[in-house]
């Protein structure tokens, strides 16, 4: 990536799954909720990683994910022996500006038809997922195409 190709600011998106579940912030936990007028979904912030150490073109583009205007970034760690998705208080622009990428914050963003999938770089084969049951936390899973959604529709915001 040349300097000219680098983003100055994150891109912002509304996000939902095939069940029309949107992402909502409750405290510092992202949960799903059916899309409606009385729900205020988060706006997903995405910015490309400048460090190419973990680059794998077949898996997708290296990105950092965050919540717009909340200073929260997506972070993968192990809890009780299992990869988990968490939010950490750090601005994705701070991650973006670092010369060396922070692997735990990185995701492969791949396009699958008209949907996006996000695979953890720290835990290959683990994808961000949502349950079909409302009010459940967003999580990481290895099981794709079963009951949980790992593909999301991103609608650009200005």
N, C-alpha and C positions, 0 to 999 in steps of 0.2 A: 504494500500500500504506500503510495507516495503521499507527501505532505498535502498536496492539493486534494486528494481523495478523502482526507480525514474530515470528520464531522466537527463542527464547532459546538453544536448543541445536540442533545438527544432528540430522537423522533418520538412523538407521542401518539398513543393509540387507545381507542376503546377496544376492549377484549371480551369475547364471549365464546362459549363452546356450542356444540350442536344442539344442546338442550336449552339454549338461550340463557344459560347461567352466566352471570357477570361476577367479577371479582370485587369484593367489598372488604374494607379494612375495619377490623374490630380490635381495638387496642393496637398491638403490633402483630396481629395475625390476619392473614388473608383468608377469607372464607368465600364460598359461593352463595349466590342468591339469585332467585328468578328475576329477570329483568322486568322492572315496572317503574312507574312514575315516582313512587315514594322511596326508591332505592337510589343511593348515590354511589355508583361504581367508581373504582379507582381508574386513573389514567395511567397506562403502562408507559414507562420511559425506556427506550432502547438506544444504546450507542455501541458502535463497533469497538472492539479492542484493537489497540495499535500494535501490541506485541504479537509477533507471529510464532512464538515458541510452541504453542499448542494447536497451531493451524492444522486443519484436516478438511480439505475441500469437499470430500465425500460426505462428511457429517454435517456440513453447513458453515455458516458464517459465525465467527467468534463475537459474542456480544455480552455486554453487561445489561442487566435488567433492574429497573427500579420503579418506584412509585412517584409520579410527578408531584412536586411541591411538598413532599413528605420527608425528604432526606433519608429514605429507606431503600436499601439494595437487597436483591435476592442473593442468598448465600446457602451453600450446601455443606452440611457437616454430618458426622455420624452420631446418632443417639441410640443407645442400647443396641449397638451392633448393626444398625440399619441407617442407610443414607436418609437424611431428612432435609426438607426445604425450610429455611427460616428467612426472616427479614432482619437486617442489621442496620444500625444507625450509621450510615455513611452515604455520602452523595455519590452517584455513579460517575459524576464528572471528576471527583477526586480519584476514583479508580482509573478512569480514562487517562488522566494526566500522568499517572505513574509510568515510569519507563518499563518496569517489569510487571507483567500481568499477575493478578491475584487469582490463582486457579480456582479457589473455592467460590468465587463470584462469577466465574465464566460459564457460559452456555453456548452450545452449538444451536443456532437458529436455522432450521431447514424449512423450506416450502414443500408442502405435500398437497398438490392440487391448489385449491384456493385457501388452504389453511396453513398455519404455522405450528411447528413443534419445537420444543426447547429441551435439549438433552444436556445434562450436567457434564462438564468437562472433568470434574473431580471423580465422578462416579459414572463411567461410560455405561451406556445401556439403561440409565435411569432418566426418566422424562418427567417434566412438570405435568401434573394431572389434576383433574377435578372429579369429584364424586357426582353421581346423578342425584344424590340426596342434598337438598338445600342446607345451608349453614354449616357445612363441613369444611375443615381447613383444606387449602390447596396443598398438595403433597408431591412426593416423588414416587414413581412406580416403574417397574420393569415390564409390567403387563400392559401391552398395547392392544387396542381393538376389542377389548372385552367390555366390562360394564362402566369403566371410568373413561373420561375423555382425556386424550393427550394431544389433540389437535384443536387449534383455536383460530377463530376469525379475528383478524386485526383490522380495525377501521381507522385510517389516519385522522388525526385531529390537527387543526391549524393552531 
